[in-house]
Amino acid sequence: MNRARYPSLSGRVVFITGGGTGIGEHLVKAFCDQESAVAFVDIKEAESRKLCGEIESQSGRAPLFIPCDLRNIEALRDAVEETRQTLGNIAVLLNNAADDTRHDFAEVTPEYWDDRMAVNLRHAFFAAQAVYPQMKALGHGSIINFGSMSWMAKQGGMPGYTTSKAALHGMTCGLARDFGGENVRVNTLVPGWVMTQRQLDLWVDEKAEKTIDMNQCLARRLMPDDIANMAMFLSADDSAMITGQSFVVDGGWV
C-alpha cells in the first residue's frame, strides 16, 4: 500500500496497546514505517516477539515490546514508565486493545461484566492518565481511543463489549476538555468490520459476507491498514486542531 508520509511522526514516541495481532499489528508496522519510536504492550508474547523479529529483519530496528495484561493497571503504568526511560516521553497513545468475544446477555455474571470493563474500557483511561505528564512535558500529544461501530449499528450478542465501546466516546470528550489546555488532543477512531485474521477465523462466514455487502456503501472489504491510515493522520501534526471528535472508518455502514 502506498501511504502518505508524515514528517512529524519521525522519531515521535508512540505507545500502542494490543499491538501484537489484528489491527494493533498493523498499527505497529505503520508507525515503524513512519520511523516513529514504537512501543507496544500485549498479552500474546509469542505473536508479539515474532512481529518484532519481522520488523527488525526488514528495517534493522525492532519496536519495543513489553508483555502486559492490561487488566493489571500497575503493570500498564510500569510499561508506560519503561517506555519513557527507554525511548523518551510518549507523544502518541493508541488505546487499541480490546476483546470482542461474543456473549449472551442472559448468562453474564457480575464478575464477567467487570472483566469486560477491565479488558475493553478501564485500561484506556489509566493509560491516558499515565501518559499525560509526559505529553505535558513535551507540550503536545495525541491520544486515540479505539471505539467500534457495533453499538451504533445496534449489534447484539456482546453487551459488555458494546457498552465499553460506547463509553469510550464519553471518555474521549471529557478528556479532550481536561487535557486540551496542555495541547494534548483526544479523539475516537471507530472501525467497522475489519477483516483481521481473528474475524475471518471466527465470524466471517457466508452469511456475514452477505451482511457486509448489504450494509457497507463501499464494495471492498475493510482492512486493518485502512484503520492504521486514519490513526497516523490523527497522530500527526496535520490534525493539530482536531480534538474531542469521532472518526468512523467503516465503508459507510453507519
FIKOLKE-891455 format. One record per residue (C-alpha): residue number from 1; x, y, z. Coordinates in steps of 0.02 Angstrom, whole numbers. Layout:
N
<drenpa><num>NUM</num><u>X</u><v>Y</v><w>Z</w></drenpa>
...
% end
This chain:
254
<drenpa><num>1</num><u>0</u><v>0</v><w>0</w></drenpa>
<drenpa><num>2</num><u>62</u><v>174</v><w>-46</w></drenpa>
<drenpa><num>3</num><u>47</u><v>280</v><w>111</w></drenpa>
<drenpa><num>4</num><u>61</u><v>463</v><w>150</w></drenpa>
<drenpa><num>5</num><u>220</u><v>513</v><w>238</w></drenpa>
<drenpa><num>6</num><u>203</u><v>614</v><w>398</w></drenpa>
<drenpa><num>7</num><u>368</u><v>701</v><w>439</w></drenpa>
<drenpa><num>8</num><u>304</u><v>748</v><w>612</w></drenpa>
<drenpa><num>9</num><u>292</u><v>564</v><w>659</w></drenpa>
<drenpa><num>10</num><u>475</u><v>530</v><w>626</w></drenpa>
<drenpa><num>11</num><u>561</u><v>499</v><w>793</w></drenpa>
<drenpa><num>12</num><u>400</u><v>527</v><w>890</w></drenpa>
<drenpa><num>13</num><u>371</u><v>402</v><w>1031</w></drenpa>
<drenpa><num>14</num><u>212</u><v>301</v><w>1002</w></drenpa>
<drenpa><num>15</num><u>135</u><v>184</v><w>1131</w></drenpa>
<drenpa><num>16</num><u>10</u><v>55</v><w>1067</w></drenpa>
<drenpa><num>17</num><u>-97</u><v>-63</v><w>1171</w></drenpa>
<drenpa><num>18</num><u>-138</u><v>-233</v><w>1098</w></drenpa>
<drenpa><num>19</num><u>-5</u><v>-215</v><w>965</w></drenpa>
<drenpa><num>20</num><u>39</u><v>-398</v><w>938</w></drenpa>
<drenpa><num>21</num><u>-101</u><v>-454</v><w>821</w></drenpa>
<drenpa><num>22</num><u>-250</u><v>-391</v><w>722</w></drenpa>
<drenpa><num>23</num><u>-271</u><v>-205</v><w>697</w></drenpa>
<drenpa><num>24</num><u>-135</u><v>-174</v><w>826</w></drenpa>
<drenpa><num>25</num><u>-6</u><v>-269</v><w>725</w></drenpa>
<drenpa><num>26</num><u>-40</u><v>-157</v><w>576</w></drenpa>
<drenpa><num>27</num><u>-29</u><v>-3</v><w>686</w></drenpa>
<drenpa><num>28</num><u>143</u><v>-57</v><w>745</w></drenpa>
<drenpa><num>29</num><u>202</u><v>-88</v><w>567</w></drenpa>
<drenpa><num>30</num><u>130</u><v>76</v><w>502</w></drenpa>
<drenpa><num>31</num><u>211</u><v>185</v><w>635</w></drenpa>
<drenpa><num>32</num><u>376</u><v>93</v><w>620</w></drenpa>
<drenpa><num>33</num><u>368</u><v>129</v><w>434</w></drenpa>
<drenpa><num>34</num><u>349</u><v>314</v><w>478</w></drenpa>
<drenpa><num>35</num><u>511</u><v>295</v><w>579</w></drenpa>
<drenpa><num>36</num><u>422</u><v>328</v><w>744</w></drenpa>
<drenpa><num>37</num><u>495</u><v>256</v><w>903</w></drenpa>
<drenpa><num>38</num><u>363</u><v>124</v><w>937</w></drenpa>
<drenpa><num>39</num><u>325</u><v>32</v><w>1099</w></drenpa>
<drenpa><num>40</num><u>180</u><v>-87</v><w>1119</w></drenpa>
<drenpa><num>41</num><u>104</u><v>-199</v><w>1250</w></drenpa>
<drenpa><num>42</num><u>10</u><v>-361</v><w>1227</w></drenpa>
<drenpa><num>43</num><u>-34</u><v>-518</v><w>1321</w></drenpa>
<drenpa><num>44</num><u>13</u><v>-626</v><w>1171</w></drenpa>
<drenpa><num>45</num><u>200</u><v>-644</v><w>1191</w></drenpa>
<drenpa><num>46</num><u>242</u><v>-767</v><w>1052</w></drenpa>
<drenpa><num>47</num><u>149</u><v>-670</v><w>919</w></drenpa>
<drenpa><num>48</num><u>220</u><v>-505</v><w>979</w></drenpa>
<drenpa><num>49</num><u>400</u><v>-564</v><w>978</w></drenpa>
<drenpa><num>50</num><u>376</u><v>-637</v><w>804</w></drenpa>
<drenpa><num>51</num><u>312</u><v>-468</v><w>746</w></drenpa>
<drenpa><num>52</num><u>464</u><v>-380</v><w>820</w></drenpa>
<drenpa><num>53</num><u>578</u><v>-501</v><w>730</w></drenpa>
<drenpa><num>54</num><u>491</u><v>-472</v><w>563</w></drenpa>
<drenpa><num>55</num><u>504</u><v>-283</v><w>579</w></drenpa>
<drenpa><num>56</num><u>685</u><v>-290</v><w>633</w></drenpa>
<drenpa><num>57</num><u>731</u><v>-401</v><w>485</w></drenpa>
<drenpa><num>58</num><u>652</u><v>-277</v><w>365</w></drenpa>
<drenpa><num>59</num><u>707</u><v>-112</v><w>441</w></drenpa>
<drenpa><num>60</num><u>852</u><v>-155</v><w>556</w></drenpa>
<drenpa><num>61</num><u>760</u><v>-84</v><w>706</w></drenpa>
<drenpa><num>62</num><u>634</u><v>-176</v><w>814</w></drenpa>
<drenpa><num>63</num><u>493</u><v>-94</v><w>911</w></drenpa>
<drenpa><num>64</num><u>496</u><v>-108</v><w>1100</w></drenpa>
<drenpa><num>65</num><u>381</u><v>-247</v><w>1157</w></drenpa>
<drenpa><num>66</num><u>328</u><v>-256</v><w>1340</w></drenpa>
<drenpa><num>67</num><u>221</u><v>-405</v><w>1393</w></drenpa>
<drenpa><num>68</num><u>70</u><v>-343</v><w>1489</w></drenpa>
<drenpa><num>69</num><u>-103</u><v>-399</v><w>1542</w></drenpa>
<drenpa><num>70</num><u>-197</u><v>-235</v><w>1534</w></drenpa>
<drenpa><num>71</num><u>-313</u><v>-289</v><w>1674</w></drenpa>
<drenpa><num>72</num><u>-162</u><v>-258</v><w>1785</w></drenpa>
<drenpa><num>73</num><u>-156</u><v>-68</v><w>1794</w></drenpa>
<drenpa><num>74</num><u>8</u><v>-65</v><w>1890</w></drenpa>
<drenpa><num>75</num><u>90</u><v>-168</v><w>1753</w></drenpa>
<drenpa><num>76</num><u>21</u><v>-47</v><w>1624</w></drenpa>
<drenpa><num>77</num><u>91</u><v>101</v><w>1720</w></drenpa>
<drenpa><num>78</num><u>259</u><v>13</v><w>1731</w></drenpa>
<drenpa><num>79</num><u>257</u><v>-14</v><w>1542</w></drenpa>
<drenpa><num>80</num><u>223</u><v>170</v><w>1512</w></drenpa>
<drenpa><num>81</num><u>368</u><v>216</v><w>1626</w></drenpa>
<drenpa><num>82</num><u>483</u><v>87</v><w>1545</w></drenpa>
<drenpa><num>83</num><u>443</u><v>165</v><w>1376</w></drenpa>
<drenpa><num>84</num><u>487</u><v>338</v><w>1442</w></drenpa>
<drenpa><num>85</num><u>652</u><v>278</v><w>1511</w></drenpa>
<drenpa><num>86</num><u>697</u><v>180</v><w>1353</w></drenpa>
<drenpa><num>87</num><u>630</u><v>289</v><w>1212</w></drenpa>
<drenpa><num>88</num><u>584</u><v>457</v><w>1289</w></drenpa>
<drenpa><num>89</num><u>420</u><v>545</v><w>1326</w></drenpa>
<drenpa><num>90</num><u>269</u><v>468</v><w>1241</w></drenpa>
<drenpa><num>91</num><u>189</u><v>585</v><w>1113</w></drenpa>
<drenpa><num>92</num><u>55</u><v>467</v><w>1043</w></drenpa>
<drenpa><num>93</num><u>-55</u><v>343</v><w>1135</w></drenpa>
<drenpa><num>94</num><u>-160</u><v>220</v><w>1036</w></drenpa>
<drenpa><num>95</num><u>-287</u><v>136</v><w>1151</w></drenpa>
<drenpa><num>96</num><u>-319</u><v>-7</v><w>1032</w></drenpa>
<drenpa><num>97</num><u>-330</u><v>-162</v><w>1142</w></drenpa>
<drenpa><num>98</num><u>-500</u><v>-245</v><w>1161</w></drenpa>
<drenpa><num>99</num><u>-588</u><v>-414</v><w>1156</w></drenpa>
<drenpa><num>100</num><u>-750</u><v>-433</v><w>1058</w></drenpa>
<drenpa><num>101</num><u>-788</u><v>-611</v><w>1113</w></drenpa>
<drenpa><num>102</num><u>-975</u><v>-640</v><w>1092</w></drenpa>
<drenpa><num>103</num><u>-1079</u><v>-672</v><w>1248</w></drenpa>
<drenpa><num>104</num><u>-1262</u><v>-698</v><w>1288</w></drenpa>
<drenpa><num>105</num><u>-1335</u><v>-559</v><w>1396</w></drenpa>
<drenpa><num>106</num><u>-1436</u><v>-687</v><w>1495</w></drenpa>
<drenpa><num>107</num><u>-1278</u><v>-777</v><w>1551</w></drenpa>
<drenpa><num>108</num><u>-1174</u><v>-625</v><w>1602</w></drenpa>
<drenpa><num>109</num><u>-1122</u><v>-627</v><w>1785</w></drenpa>
<drenpa><num>110</num><u>-1061</u><v>-476</v><w>1884</w></drenpa>
<drenpa><num>111</num><u>-886</u><v>-549</v><w>1878</w></drenpa>
<drenpa><num>112</num><u>-890</u><v>-568</v><w>1688</w></drenpa>
<drenpa><num>113</num><u>-960</u><v>-393</v><w>1667</w></drenpa>
<drenpa><num>114</num><u>-819</u><v>-320</v><w>1771</w></drenpa>
<drenpa><num>115</num><u>-693</u><v>-418</v><w>1668</w></drenpa>
<drenpa><num>116</num><u>-765</u><v>-348</v><w>1506</w></drenpa>
<drenpa><num>117</num><u>-749</u><v>-173</v><w>1575</w></drenpa>
<drenpa><num>118</num><u>-569</u><v>-208</v><w>1626</w></drenpa>
<drenpa><num>119</num><u>-523</u><v>-282</v><w>1457</w></drenpa>
<drenpa><num>120</num><u>-611</u><v>-154</v><w>1348</w></drenpa>
<drenpa><num>121</num><u>-626</u><v>10</v><w>1442</w></drenpa>
<drenpa><num>122</num><u>-536</u><v>34</v><w>1607</w></drenpa>
<drenpa><num>123</num><u>-357</u><v>20</v><w>1543</w></drenpa>
<drenpa><num>124</num><u>-388</u><v>155</v><w>1413</w></drenpa>
<drenpa><num>125</num><u>-421</u><v>284</v><w>1548</w></drenpa>
<drenpa><num>126</num><u>-272</u><v>235</v><w>1653</w></drenpa>
<drenpa><num>127</num><u>-157</u><v>232</v><w>1501</w></drenpa>
<drenpa><num>128</num><u>-212</u><v>410</v><w>1460</w></drenpa>
<drenpa><num>129</num><u>-187</u><v>462</v><w>1640</w></drenpa>
<drenpa><num>130</num><u>-12</u><v>386</v><w>1639</w></drenpa>
<drenpa><num>131</num><u>48</u><v>467</v><w>1477</w></drenpa>
<drenpa><num>132</num><u>-24</u><v>639</v><w>1514</w></drenpa>
<drenpa><num>133</num><u>126</u><v>703</v><w>1616</w></drenpa>
<drenpa><num>134</num><u>243</u><v>650</v><w>1475</w></drenpa>
<drenpa><num>135</num><u>138</u><v>739</v><w>1344</w></drenpa>
<drenpa><num>136</num><u>127</u><v>892</v><w>1455</w></drenpa>
<drenpa><num>137</num><u>316</u><v>895</v><w>1466</w></drenpa>
<drenpa><num>138</num><u>327</u><v>886</v><w>1276</w></drenpa>
<drenpa><num>139</num><u>199</u><v>1023</v><w>1253</w></drenpa>
<drenpa><num>140</num><u>90</u><v>916</v><w>1140</w></drenpa>
<drenpa><num>141</num><u>13</u><v>744</v><w>1122</w></drenpa>
<drenpa><num>142</num><u>-117</u><v>640</v><w>1033</w></drenpa>
<drenpa><num>143</num><u>-223</u><v>506</v><w>1116</w></drenpa>
<drenpa><num>144</num><u>-331</u><v>396</v><w>1006</w></drenpa>
<drenpa><num>145</num><u>-464</u><v>287</v><w>1086</w></drenpa>
<drenpa><num>146</num><u>-524</u><v>146</v><w>976</w></drenpa>
<drenpa><num>147</num><u>-712</u><v>130</v><w>975</w></drenpa>
<drenpa><num>148</num><u>-825</u><v>17</v><w>872</w></drenpa>
<drenpa><num>149</num><u>-971</u><v>46</v><w>757</w></drenpa>
<drenpa><num>150</num><u>-1052</u><v>-112</v><w>827</w></drenpa>
<drenpa><num>151</num><u>-1154</u><v>-18</v><w>957</w></drenpa>
<drenpa><num>152</num><u>-1200</u><v>116</v><w>830</w></drenpa>
<drenpa><num>153</num><u>-1270</u><v>-21</v><w>717</w></drenpa>
<drenpa><num>154</num><u>-1367</u><v>-92</v><w>867</w></drenpa>
<drenpa><num>155</num><u>-1272</u><v>-255</v><w>860</w></drenpa>
<drenpa><num>156</num><u>-1320</u><v>-376</v><w>998</w></drenpa>
<drenpa><num>157</num><u>-1234</u><v>-529</v><w>1066</w></drenpa>
<drenpa><num>158</num><u>-1093</u><v>-443</v><w>1162</w></drenpa>
<drenpa><num>159</num><u>-1164</u><v>-313</v><w>1282</w></drenpa>
<drenpa><num>160</num><u>-1004</u><v>-298</v><w>1385</w></drenpa>
<drenpa><num>161</num><u>-906</u><v>-252</v><w>1228</w></drenpa>
<drenpa><num>162</num><u>-1033</u><v>-133</v><w>1152</w></drenpa>
<drenpa><num>163</num><u>-1060</u><v>-45</v><w>1318</w></drenpa>
<drenpa><num>164</num><u>-873</u><v>-22</v><w>1341</w></drenpa>
<drenpa><num>165</num><u>-850</u><v>45</v><w>1166</w></drenpa>
<drenpa><num>166</num><u>-995</u><v>168</v><w>1183</w></drenpa>
<drenpa><num>167</num><u>-921</u><v>229</v><w>1348</w></drenpa>
<drenpa><num>168</num><u>-756</u><v>269</v><w>1263</w></drenpa>
<drenpa><num>169</num><u>-842</u><v>411</v><w>1170</w></drenpa>
<drenpa><num>170</num><u>-888</u><v>495</v><w>1333</w></drenpa>
<drenpa><num>171</num><u>-713</u><v>472</v><w>1399</w></drenpa>
<drenpa><num>172</num><u>-641</u><v>549</v><w>1240</w></drenpa>
<drenpa><num>173</num><u>-749</u><v>704</v><w>1255</w></drenpa>
<drenpa><num>174</num><u>-713</u><v>730</v><w>1440</w></drenpa>
<drenpa><num>175</num><u>-525</u><v>706</v><w>1423</w></drenpa>
<drenpa><num>176</num><u>-518</u><v>817</v><w>1269</w></drenpa>
<drenpa><num>177</num><u>-576</u><v>958</v><w>1383</w></drenpa>
<drenpa><num>178</num><u>-466</u><v>909</v><w>1530</w></drenpa>
<drenpa><num>179</num><u>-308</u><v>886</v><w>1426</w></drenpa>
<drenpa><num>180</num><u>-333</u><v>1023</v><w>1297</w></drenpa>
<drenpa><num>181</num><u>-251</u><v>1160</v><w>1398</w></drenpa>
<drenpa><num>182</num><u>-85</u><v>1070</v><w>1379</w></drenpa>
<drenpa><num>183</num><u>-108</u><v>1047</v><w>1191</w></drenpa>
<drenpa><num>184</num><u>-148</u><v>862</v><w>1212</w></drenpa>
<drenpa><num>185</num><u>-281</u><v>802</v><w>1090</w></drenpa>
<drenpa><num>186</num><u>-402</u><v>658</v><w>1120</w></drenpa>
<drenpa><num>187</num><u>-506</u><v>579</v><w>982</w></drenpa>
<drenpa><num>188</num><u>-601</u><v>418</v><w>947</w></drenpa>
<drenpa><num>189</num><u>-565</u><v>310</v><w>796</w></drenpa>
<drenpa><num>190</num><u>-715</u><v>200</v><w>757</w></drenpa>
<drenpa><num>191</num><u>-678</u><v>47</v><w>649</w></drenpa>
<drenpa><num>192</num><u>-811</u><v>-50</v><w>556</w></drenpa>
<drenpa><num>193</num><u>-800</u><v>-237</v><w>524</w></drenpa>
<drenpa><num>194</num><u>-614</u><v>-255</v><w>492</w></drenpa>
<drenpa><num>195</num><u>-550</u><v>-412</v><w>408</w></drenpa>
<drenpa><num>196</num><u>-422</u><v>-466</v><w>537</w></drenpa>
<drenpa><num>197</num><u>-371</u><v>-648</v><w>547</w></drenpa>
<drenpa><num>198</num><u>-474</u><v>-667</v><w>707</w></drenpa>
<drenpa><num>199</num><u>-631</u><v>-605</v><w>621</w></drenpa>
<drenpa><num>200</num><u>-601</u><v>-717</v><w>471</w></drenpa>
<drenpa><num>201</num><u>-570</u><v>-869</v><w>580</w></drenpa>
<drenpa><num>202</num><u>-717</u><v>-845</v><w>698</w></drenpa>
<drenpa><num>203</num><u>-857</u><v>-745</v><w>620</w></drenpa>
<drenpa><num>204</num><u>-840</u><v>-701</v><w>436</w></drenpa>
<drenpa><num>205</num><u>-940</u><v>-840</v><w>353</w></drenpa>
<drenpa><num>206</num><u>-1054</u><v>-836</v><w>201</w></drenpa>
<drenpa><num>207</num><u>-1195</u><v>-755</v><w>300</w></drenpa>
<drenpa><num>208</num><u>-1077</u><v>-622</v><w>367</w></drenpa>
<drenpa><num>209</num><u>-1014</u><v>-584</v><w>192</w></drenpa>
<drenpa><num>210</num><u>-1192</u><v>-551</v><w>136</w></drenpa>
<drenpa><num>211</num><u>-1221</u><v>-438</v><w>286</w></drenpa>
<drenpa><num>212</num><u>-1065</u><v>-337</v><w>244</w></drenpa>
<drenpa><num>213</num><u>-1117</u><v>-322</v><w>62</w></drenpa>
<drenpa><num>214</num><u>-1289</u><v>-261</v><w>113</w></drenpa>
<drenpa><num>215</num><u>-1232</u><v>-133</v><w>241</w></drenpa>
<drenpa><num>216</num><u>-1070</u><v>-56</v><w>177</w></drenpa>
<drenpa><num>217</num><u>-1084</u><v>80</v><w>47</w></drenpa>
<drenpa><num>218</num><u>-912</u><v>36</v><w>-21</w></drenpa>
<drenpa><num>219</num><u>-895</u><v>-133</v><w>-105</w></drenpa>
<drenpa><num>220</num><u>-724</u><v>-189</v><w>-48</w></drenpa>
<drenpa><num>221</num><u>-680</u><v>-261</v><w>122</w></drenpa>
<drenpa><num>222</num><u>-617</u><v>-152</v><w>264</w></drenpa>
<drenpa><num>223</num><u>-437</u><v>-196</v><w>305</w></drenpa>
<drenpa><num>224</num><u>-326</u><v>-159</v><w>456</w></drenpa>
<drenpa><num>225</num><u>-220</u><v>-39</v><w>353</w></drenpa>
<drenpa><num>226</num><u>-373</u><v>69</v><w>323</w></drenpa>
<drenpa><num>227</num><u>-382</u><v>96</v><w>511</w></drenpa>
<drenpa><num>228</num><u>-195</u><v>124</v><w>527</w></drenpa>
<drenpa><num>229</num><u>-203</u><v>261</v><w>394</w></drenpa>
<drenpa><num>230</num><u>-330</u><v>361</v><w>496</w></drenpa>
<drenpa><num>231</num><u>-231</u><v>330</v><w>655</w></drenpa>
<drenpa><num>232</num><u>-75</u><v>404</v><w>578</w></drenpa>
<drenpa><num>233</num><u>-167</u><v>560</v><w>521</w></drenpa>
<drenpa><num>234</num><u>-241</u><v>587</v><w>695</w></drenpa>
<drenpa><num>235</num><u>-68</u><v>563</v><w>772</w></drenpa>
<drenpa><num>236</num><u>24</u><v>682</v><w>657</w></drenpa>
<drenpa><num>237</num><u>33</u><v>871</v><w>663</w></drenpa>
<drenpa><num>238</num><u>-79</u><v>875</v><w>509</w></drenpa>
<drenpa><num>239</num><u>-227</u><v>854</v><w>628</w></drenpa>
<drenpa><num>240</num><u>-160</u><v>978</v><w>757</w></drenpa>
<drenpa><num>241</num><u>-327</u><v>1066</v><w>786</w></drenpa>
<drenpa><num>242</num><u>-437</u><v>912</v><w>794</w></drenpa>
<drenpa><num>243</num><u>-491</u><v>851</v><w>965</w></drenpa>
<drenpa><num>244</num><u>-645</u><v>780</v><w>1051</w></drenpa>
<drenpa><num>245</num><u>-706</u><v>704</v><w>887</w></drenpa>
<drenpa><num>246</num><u>-755</u><v>532</v><w>822</w></drenpa>
<drenpa><num>247</num><u>-696</u><v>467</v><w>654</w></drenpa>
<drenpa><num>248</num><u>-791</u><v>319</v><w>583</w></drenpa>
<drenpa><num>249</num><u>-695</u><v>209</v><w>460</w></drenpa>
<drenpa><num>250</num><u>-822</u><v>76</v><w>411</w></drenpa>
<drenpa><num>251</num><u>-850</u><v>86</v><w>224</w></drenpa>
<drenpa><num>252</num><u>-1010</u><v>185</v><w>254</w></drenpa>
<drenpa><num>253</num><u>-1103</u><v>61</v><w>365</w></drenpa>
<drenpa><num>254</num><u>-1171</u><v>183</v><w>496</w></drenpa>
% end
